[in-house]
């Protein structure tokens, strides 16, 4: 574990005092490791803690960077900055996937390339830094990897679900209904398939590791389908 601590400390600029908390943060649920009290020791509990800490620090970053913005705009920025894809991209940037401890089956099935694993491990690492080194150290870590992302966001992103709802209201159509078609995969790494059907535009399907993300992806696909259909209609009428 000392080698793991040495290697991690080089990429996150923080050295853990407690090797056990670092090991727990990087242990995938596929191992089901247990401590002396027969408690499962993997990253899930630390992931829960790290998620809340990340949300709080990113909220504080945005509050400081955009003093004139209203709550809604700040919320859309935060949603984008703490979404699974952004967290996984930060994890990939620091090569955290190389350090996740998993069983052979998970590894052979592409566990190191699984963005959900990277996302979960980074959230757990954030929780572990907080427990091991306190708020100042975890804040320093989050600011280093998220503040530039926040500064690069020139305008608050528009939530695709909101955009689709506004489009249906404008066109006097029923509001979009998101239907869960199926849920597959193990409990620690599920995949949800969501569908949307809009009158005159048909149905689209999207899959993701959470229902929220799958709904956003489905909304994006439907907006793209609507946009392409309207372009085709315009082109045909022009000619």
C-alpha positions in Angstrom: 0.0 0.0 0.0 2.9 2.3 0.6 3.8 2.2 -3.2 0.1 3.0 -4.0 0.2 6.0 -1.6 3.5 7.2 -3.2 2.2 6.9 -6.7 -1.2 8.5 -5.9 0.5 11.4 -4.0 2.5 12.3 -7.1 -0.6 12.9 -9.2 -2.9 14.5 -6.6 -0.3 16.4 -4.5 -1.6 14.9 -1.3 -0.1 12.1 0.7 -2.5 10.0 2.8 -1.6 9.5 6.5 -3.9 6.4 6.6 -3.2 3.9 3.9 -6.4 2.0 4.7 -8.7 4.8 3.8 -6.9 5.2 0.5 -7.2 1.5 -0.2 -10.9 1.6 0.6 -11.4 4.6 -1.7 -9.9 2.7 -4.6 -11.5 -0.7 -4.0 -14.2 -1.6 -6.5 -17.3 -3.4 -5.2 -16.5 -6.5 -7.2 -13.9 -7.5 -4.6 -16.3 -7.4 -1.6 -13.4 -7.0 0.8 -14.2 -7.2 4.5 -12.5 -5.8 7.6 -12.0 -7.5 11.0 -15.6 -6.6 11.9 -16.9 -8.4 8.7 -17.9 -5.0 7.2 -17.5 -4.7 3.4 -14.8 -2.3 2.6 -15.1 -0.8 -0.9 -15.5 2.7 -2.3 -19.3 3.0 -2.1 -19.6 4.7 1.3 -16.8 7.1 0.5 -18.3 7.8 -2.9 -21.5 8.9 -1.1 -19.5 11.3 1.0 -17.3 12.6 -1.8 -20.4 13.3 -4.0 -21.8 15.7 -1.3 -18.4 17.4 -0.7 -17.8 17.9 -4.5 -21.2 19.5 -4.9 -20.6 21.9 -2.0 -17.2 23.0 -3.1 -18.2 23.4 -6.8 -21.2 25.4 -5.6 -18.8 27.7 -3.6 -16.5 28.1 -6.7 -19.5 29.1 -8.9 -20.8 31.5 -6.2 -17.5 33.2 -6.1 -16.8 33.3 -9.9 -20.2 34.5 -11.0 -21.5 37.0 -8.4 -24.1 38.5 -10.7 -25.8 35.2 -11.8 -29.2 34.0 -10.4 -29.7 30.7 -8.8 -31.1 29.0 -11.9 -28.0 29.8 -14.0 -25.6 28.7 -11.2 -27.6 25.4 -10.8 -27.2 24.6 -14.6 -23.5 25.3 -14.4 -23.1 23.1 -11.3 -25.1 20.3 -12.9 -22.7 20.2 -15.8 -19.6 20.4 -13.6 -20.6 17.5 -11.3 -22.2 15.2 -13.9 -20.8 11.8 -14.4 -19.0 12.6 -17.6 -17.2 15.6 -16.2 -16.1 13.6 -13.1 -15.0 10.7 -15.2 -13.0 13.0 -17.5 -11.2 14.5 -14.5 -10.5 11.0 -13.2 -9.1 10.0 -16.6 -6.9 13.2 -16.7 -5.2 12.1 -13.5 -5.1 8.5 -14.6 -7.0 7.3 -11.6 -8.4 4.3 -13.5 -4.9 2.8 -13.3 -5.1 2.6 -9.5 -8.6 1.1 -9.1 -8.4 -2.3 -7.3 -10.9 -4.8 -8.9 -11.3 -8.5 -9.4 -10.2 -10.3 -12.6 -13.7 -10.5 -14.0 -14.3 -6.8 -13.8 -10.9 -6.1 -15.2 -11.3 -8.5 -18.1 -14.7 -6.9 -18.9 -13.2 -3.5 -19.4 -13.5 -2.3 -15.8 -10.6 0.2 -16.2 -12.3 1.7 -19.2 -15.7 1.9 -17.5 -16.4 5.6 -17.0 -18.8 4.9 -14.1 -15.9 3.1 -12.2 -13.7 6.2 -12.8 -16.4 8.5 -11.6 -17.2 6.5 -8.5 -13.5 6.1 -7.6 -12.8 9.9 -7.9 -15.8 10.7 -5.7 -14.6 8.2 -3.2 -11.1 9.7 -3.3 -12.5 13.1 -2.6 -14.3 11.7 0.4 -11.1 9.9 1.6 -9.0 13.1 1.3 -11.6 14.9 3.5 -11.5 12.2 6.2 -7.7 11.8 6.1 -6.7 15.4 5.7 -9.6 17.7 6.4 -11.6 20.2 4.4 -8.7 22.5 3.4 -6.9 19.7 1.6 -10.0 18.4 -0.2 -11.0 21.9 -1.2 -7.5 22.5 -2.6 -7.8 19.3 -4.7 -11.3 20.2 -6.1 -10.4 23.8 -6.8 -7.3 22.6 -8.8 -9.3 20.3 -11.0 -12.7 22.1 -11.3 -12.1 25.9 -11.2 -10.6 26.1 -14.7 -13.5 24.0 -16.0 -15.9 26.5 -14.4 -14.0 29.5 -15.8 -14.1 28.0 -19.3 -17.9 27.7 -19.2 -18.8 31.1 -20.9 -22.5 30.7 -20.5 -24.7 28.5 -18.3 -25.5 25.3 -20.3 -29.1 24.7 -21.1 -30.4 21.4 -19.7 -31.7 19.4 -22.7 -34.8 18.3 -20.7 -35.7 21.9 -20.1 -35.1 22.8 -23.8 -37.3 19.9 -25.0 -40.0 20.9 -22.5 -39.9 24.5 -23.7 -40.1 23.3 -27.3 -43.2 21.1 -26.7 -44.9 24.0 -24.8 -44.2 26.4 -27.6 -45.6 24.0 -30.2 -48.6 23.2 -28.0 -47.7 19.5 -27.7 -48.0 17.3 -24.5 -45.0 17.5 -22.2 -42.3 14.8 -22.7 -42.8 11.7 -20.7 -39.6 9.7 -19.9 -40.3 5.9 -19.7 -37.9 3.4 -18.1 -37.7 0.6 -20.6 -35.3 -1.6 -18.8 -32.5 -1.8 -16.2 -29.6 -4.2 -16.7 -26.3 -4.9 -15.1 -25.2 -5.5 -11.4 -26.3 -3.3 -8.6 -23.0 -1.5 -8.4 -22.9 -0.8 -12.1 -26.4 -0.6 -13.5 -27.5 0.6 -17.0 -30.9 2.3 -17.6 -32.6 2.5 -20.9 -35.0 5.4 -21.2 -37.4 6.3 -24.1 -39.3 9.4 -25.1 -42.0 9.6 -27.7 -43.1 13.0 -29.2 -46.2 13.2 -31.5 -45.2 13.4 -35.2 -41.5 12.8 -34.3 -41.5 9.2 -33.2 -39.5 7.7 -30.4 -35.9 7.7 -29.2 -33.9 5.5 -26.8 -30.9 6.3 -24.6 -28.8 4.3 -22.1 -26.7 5.5 -19.2 -25.5 4.5 -15.8 -28.2 6.6 -14.1 -31.8 7.4 -15.0 -31.1 11.1 -14.8 -28.3 11.0 -17.3 -30.3 8.6 -19.6 -33.2 11.0 -19.6 -30.9 13.9 -20.5 -29.3 11.8 -23.3 -32.8 10.9 -24.6 -33.8 14.6 -24.6 -30.7 15.5 -26.6 -31.5 12.8 -29.1 -35.1 13.9 -29.5 -34.0 17.6 -29.9 -31.5 16.4 -32.6 -34.2 14.4 -34.3 -36.6 17.4 -34.2 -33.9 19.7 -35.5 -33.1 17.4 -38.4 -36.7 16.9 -39.3 -37.3 20.7 -39.4 -34.2 21.2 -41.5 -35.5 18.6 -44.0 -38.9 20.2 -44.1 -37.4 23.6 -44.7 -35.1 22.2 -47.5 -37.9 20.4 -49.3 -40.2 23.4 -49.1 -37.4 25.6 -50.4 -36.9 23.5 -53.5 
